[in-house]
Amino acid sequence: MAGKVIFEEPSCHDSDYKIGIATLSNVSSLNALTYDMIENLYQQLIEWQSNPQIVCVVLNGAGAKAFCAGGDVCTMYKVMSEKNDDDIAQFCTDYFSLEYRCDHLIHKYKKPVIAWGLAS
């Protein structure tokens, strides 16, 4: 099963303000980021940034083993093993362009971003 990102917007006590929570849920791959996960996260972050009710964003990972193992290297390996050079170049260009756009957005985000990783 491909990973997903679970989005929540719990309300703050006695106000109209909310917290945006994005939970990386790809537990079997230590929450490695698939292309679809990054795309969904990026779009939600854009939306939350312009929403005046969202006061901050919390990023966390599902499961007890990892916050995020980084990029989906299993899919990259599969593409590099099975596809031709043009397809490999296109996949890597698309994947890393989106990943670094998302990283840059988080770096320059206009609201507080809290990364929540628990140690067991």
CYANA upper distance limits for C-alpha pairs under 8 A (distance plus 0.5 A):
  2 ALA  CA     26 ASN  CA      7.47
  2 ALA  CA     34 THR  CA      7.95
  3 GLY  CA     24 LEU  CA      8.17
  3 GLY  CA     25 SER  CA      6.10
  3 GLY  CA     26 ASN  CA      4.64
  3 GLY  CA     27 VAL  CA      8.24
  3 GLY  CA     31 ASN  CA      7.80
  3 GLY  CA     32 ALA  CA      8.40
  3 GLY  CA     33 LEU  CA      7.91
  3 GLY  CA     34 THR  CA      7.12
  3 GLY  CA     37 MET  CA      7.15
  4 LYS  CA     24 LEU  CA      6.93
  4 LYS  CA     25 SER  CA      5.76
  4 LYS  CA     26 ASN  CA      6.84
  4 LYS  CA     36 ASP  CA      7.94
  4 LYS  CA     37 MET  CA      5.83
  5 VAL  CA     22 ALA  CA      6.77
  5 VAL  CA     23 THR  CA      5.95
  5 VAL  CA     24 LEU  CA      5.21
  5 VAL  CA     25 SER  CA      6.07
  5 VAL  CA     37 MET  CA      6.34
  5 VAL  CA     40 ASN  CA      7.60
  5 VAL  CA     41 LEU  CA      7.30
  6 ILE  CA     21 ILE  CA      8.42
  6 ILE  CA     22 ALA  CA      6.17
  6 ILE  CA     23 THR  CA      5.55
  6 ILE  CA     24 LEU  CA      7.12
  6 ILE  CA     25 SER  CA      7.42
  7 PHE  CA     20 GLY  CA      7.71
  7 PHE  CA     21 ILE  CA      6.12
  7 PHE  CA     22 ALA  CA      5.23
  7 PHE  CA     23 THR  CA      7.02
  8 GLU  CA     19 ILE  CA      8.47
  8 GLU  CA     20 GLY  CA      6.48
  8 GLU  CA     21 ILE  CA      5.54
  8 GLU  CA     22 ALA  CA      7.16
  9 GLU  CA     18 LYS  CA      6.28
  9 GLU  CA     19 ILE  CA      5.93
  9 GLU  CA     20 GLY  CA      5.33
  9 GLU  CA     21 ILE  CA      6.71
  9 GLU  CA     54 ILE  CA      8.47
 10 PRO  CA     18 LYS  CA      6.05
 10 PRO  CA     19 ILE  CA      6.29
 10 PRO  CA     20 GLY  CA      7.74
 11 SER  CA     15 SER  CA      7.65
 11 SER  CA     16 ASP  CA      7.08
 11 SER  CA     17 TYR  CA      6.33
 11 SER  CA     18 LYS  CA      4.76
 11 SER  CA     19 ILE  CA      7.06
 12 CYS  CA     16 ASP  CA      7.46
 12 CYS  CA     17 TYR  CA      6.03
 12 CYS  CA     18 LYS  CA      5.85
 12 CYS  CA     19 ILE  CA      7.58
 16 ASP  CA     53 GLN  CA      7.04
 17 TYR  CA     53 GLN  CA      5.12
 17 TYR  CA     54 ILE  CA      6.46
 17 TYR  CA     55 VAL  CA      7.00
 18 LYS  CA     53 GLN  CA      6.17
 18 LYS  CA     54 ILE  CA      5.28
 18 LYS  CA     55 VAL  CA      6.64
 18 LYS  CA     56 CYS  CA      8.32
 19 ILE  CA     54 ILE  CA      5.89
 19 ILE  CA     55 VAL  CA      6.32
 19 ILE  CA     56 CYS  CA      5.91
 19 ILE  CA     57 VAL  CA      6.40
 19 ILE  CA     58 VAL  CA      7.90
 20 GLY  CA     48 TRP  CA      7.52
 20 GLY  CA     54 ILE  CA      6.68
 20 GLY  CA     55 VAL  CA      8.24
 20 GLY  CA     56 CYS  CA      6.75
 20 GLY  CA     57 VAL  CA      5.07
 20 GLY  CA     58 VAL  CA      6.71
 21 ILE  CA     57 VAL  CA      6.20
 21 ILE  CA     58 VAL  CA      5.25
 21 ILE  CA     59 LEU  CA      6.59
 21 ILE  CA     60 ASN  CA      8.24
 22 ALA  CA     41 LEU  CA      7.92
 22 ALA  CA     57 VAL  CA      8.02
 22 ALA  CA     58 VAL  CA      6.73
 22 ALA  CA     59 LEU  CA      5.52
 22 ALA  CA     60 ASN  CA      6.91
 23 THR  CA     59 LEU  CA      6.47
 23 THR  CA     60 ASN  CA      5.34
 23 THR  CA     61 GLY  CA      5.67
 23 THR  CA     62 ALA  CA      6.73
 24 LEU  CA     31 ASN  CA      6.36
 24 LEU  CA     33 LEU  CA      8.36
 24 LEU  CA     37 MET  CA      8.30
 24 LEU  CA     59 LEU  CA      8.14
 24 LEU  CA     60 ASN  CA      6.72
 24 LEU  CA     61 GLY  CA      5.12
 24 LEU  CA     62 ALA  CA      6.41
 24 LEU  CA     67 PHE  CA      8.21
 24 LEU  CA     68 CYS  CA      7.91
 25 SER  CA     31 ASN  CA      6.24
 25 SER  CA     61 GLY  CA      6.80
 25 SER  CA     62 ALA  CA      5.59
 25 SER  CA     63 GLY  CA      8.35
 26 ASN  CA     30 LEU  CA      6.76
 26 ASN  CA     31 ASN  CA      4.62
 26 ASN  CA     32 ALA  CA      6.84
 26 ASN  CA     33 LEU  CA      8.17
 26 ASN  CA     62 ALA  CA      7.79
 27 VAL  CA     31 ASN  CA      5.59
 27 VAL  CA     62 ALA  CA      6.74
 27 VAL  CA     63 GLY  CA      6.35
 27 VAL  CA     66 ALA  CA      8.49
 29 SER  CA     69 ALA  CA      7.97
 30 LEU  CA     65 LYS  CA      7.16
 30 LEU  CA     66 ALA  CA      5.80
 30 LEU  CA     67 PHE  CA      7.75
 30 LEU  CA     68 CYS  CA      6.48
 30 LEU  CA     69 ALA  CA      5.94
 31 ASN  CA     61 GLY  CA      7.01
 31 ASN  CA     62 ALA  CA      7.70
 31 ASN  CA     66 ALA  CA      7.22
 31 ASN  CA     67 PHE  CA      7.07
 31 ASN  CA     68 CYS  CA      5.20
 31 ASN  CA     69 ALA  CA      6.35
 31 ASN  CA     70 GLY  CA      8.14
 32 ALA  CA     68 CYS  CA      6.03
 32 ALA  CA     69 ALA  CA      5.23
 32 ALA  CA     70 GLY  CA      5.57
 32 ALA  CA     71 GLY  CA      5.83
 32 ALA  CA     72 ASP  CA      5.61
 33 LEU  CA     37 MET  CA      6.33
 33 LEU  CA     38 ILE  CA      6.77
 33 LEU  CA     68 CYS  CA      7.90
 33 LEU  CA     69 ALA  CA      8.11
 33 LEU  CA     70 GLY  CA      6.49
 33 LEU  CA     71 GLY  CA      5.38
 33 LEU  CA     72 ASP  CA      5.78
 34 THR  CA     38 ILE  CA      6.86
 34 THR  CA     71 GLY  CA      7.21
 34 THR  CA     72 ASP  CA      5.78
 35 TYR  CA     39 GLU  CA      6.64
 35 TYR  CA     72 ASP  CA      8.40
 35 TYR  CA     95 TYR  CA      6.58
 35 TYR  CA     98 LEU  CA      8.43
 35 TYR  CA     99 GLU  CA      8.49
 36 ASP  CA     40 ASN  CA      6.56
 37 MET  CA     41 LEU  CA      6.54
 38 ILE  CA     42 TYR  CA      6.43
 38 ILE  CA     98 LEU  CA      7.63
 38 ILE  CA     99 GLU  CA      6.87
 38 ILE  CA    102 CYS  CA      7.66
 39 GLU  CA     43 GLN  CA      6.75
 39 GLU  CA     98 LEU  CA      7.56
 40 ASN  CA     44 GLN  CA      6.66
 41 LEU  CA     45 LEU  CA      6.56
 41 LEU  CA    102 CYS  CA      8.34
 42 TYR  CA     46 ILE  CA      6.79
 42 TYR  CA    102 CYS  CA      5.96
 42 TYR  CA    105 LEU  CA      8.39
 43 GLN  CA     47 GLU  CA      6.83
 44 GLN  CA     48 TRP  CA      6.56
 45 LEU  CA     49 GLN  CA      6.46
 46 ILE  CA     50 SER  CA      7.21
 47 GLU  CA     51 ASN  CA      6.86
 48 TRP  CA     52 PRO  CA      8.50
 48 TRP  CA     54 ILE  CA      6.61
 49 GLN  CA     54 ILE  CA      7.99
 49 GLN  CA    109 TYR  CA      7.79
 49 GLN  CA    110 LYS  CA      7.09
 49 GLN  CA    111 LYS  CA      7.34
 55 VAL  CA    111 LYS  CA      7.12
 55 VAL  CA    112 PRO  CA      8.04
 56 CYS  CA    111 LYS  CA      5.94
 56 CYS  CA    112 PRO  CA      5.41
 56 CYS  CA    113 VAL  CA      6.48
 56 CYS  CA    114 ILE  CA      8.24
 57 VAL  CA    111 LYS  CA      7.79
 57 VAL  CA    112 PRO  CA      6.82
 57 VAL  CA    113 VAL  CA      5.32
 57 VAL  CA    114 ILE  CA      6.67
 58 VAL  CA    113 VAL  CA      6.31
 58 VAL  CA    114 ILE  CA      5.14
 58 VAL  CA    115 ALA  CA      6.35
 58 VAL  CA    116 TRP  CA      7.37
 59 LEU  CA    113 VAL  CA      7.79
 59 LEU  CA    114 ILE  CA      6.53
 59 LEU  CA    115 ALA  CA      5.19
 59 LEU  CA    116 TRP  CA      6.48
 60 ASN  CA     67 PHE  CA      6.65
 60 ASN  CA    115 ALA  CA      6.40
 60 ASN  CA    116 TRP  CA      5.34
 60 ASN  CA    117 GLY  CA      6.70
 61 GLY  CA     66 ALA  CA      7.18
 61 GLY  CA     67 PHE  CA      4.84
 61 GLY  CA     68 CYS  CA      6.87
 61 GLY  CA    116 TRP  CA      8.07
 61 GLY  CA    117 GLY  CA      7.47
 62 ALA  CA     66 ALA  CA      8.26
 62 ALA  CA     67 PHE  CA      7.66
 64 ALA  CA    118 LEU  CA      8.04
 64 ALA  CA    119 ALA  CA      8.44
 64 ALA  CA    120 SER  CA      7.49
 65 LYS  CA    120 SER  CA      8.30
 66 ALA  CA    117 GLY  CA      7.99
 67 PHE  CA    116 TRP  CA      8.06
 67 PHE  CA    117 GLY  CA      5.79
 67 PHE  CA    118 LEU  CA      8.05
 72 ASP  CA     76 MET  CA      7.06
 73 VAL  CA     77 TYR  CA      6.45
 74 CYS  CA     78 LYS  CA      6.74
 75 THR  CA     79 VAL  CA      6.64
 76 MET  CA     80 MET  CA      6.58
 76 MET  CA     92 CYS  CA      8.20
 77 TYR  CA     81 SER  CA      6.52
 78 LYS  CA     82 GLU  CA      6.54
 79 VAL  CA     83 LYS  CA      5.95
 79 VAL  CA     87 ASP  CA      8.48
 79 VAL  CA     88 ILE  CA      6.75
 79 VAL  CA     91 PHE  CA      8.29
 80 MET  CA     84 ASN  CA      8.26
 80 MET  CA     88 ILE  CA      6.32
 83 LYS  CA     87 ASP  CA      6.40
 83 LYS  CA     88 ILE  CA      6.62
 84 ASN  CA     88 ILE  CA      6.69
 85 ASP  CA     89 ALA  CA      6.59
 86 ASP  CA     90 GLN  CA      6.65
 87 ASP  CA     91 PHE  CA      6.54
 88 ILE  CA     92 CYS  CA      6.61
 89 ALA  CA     93 THR  CA      6.46
 90 GLN  CA     94 ASP  CA      6.53
 91 PHE  CA     95 TYR  CA      6.46
 92 CYS  CA     96 PHE  CA      6.38
 93 THR  CA     97 SER  CA      6.30
 94 ASP  CA     98 LEU  CA      6.72
 95 TYR  CA     99 GLU  CA      6.62
 96 PHE  CA    100 TYR  CA      6.44
 97 SER  CA    101 ARG  CA      6.61
 98 LEU  CA    102 CYS  CA      6.67
 99 GLU  CA    103 ASP  CA      6.70
100 TYR  CA    104 HIS  CA      6.47
101 ARG  CA    105 LEU  CA      6.62
102 CYS  CA    106 ILE  CA      6.77
103 ASP  CA    107 HIS  CA      6.67
104 HIS  CA    108 LYS  CA      6.65
105 LEU  CA    109 TYR  CA      6.08
106 ILE  CA    113 VAL  CA      7.90
109 TYR  CA    113 VAL  CA      7.99
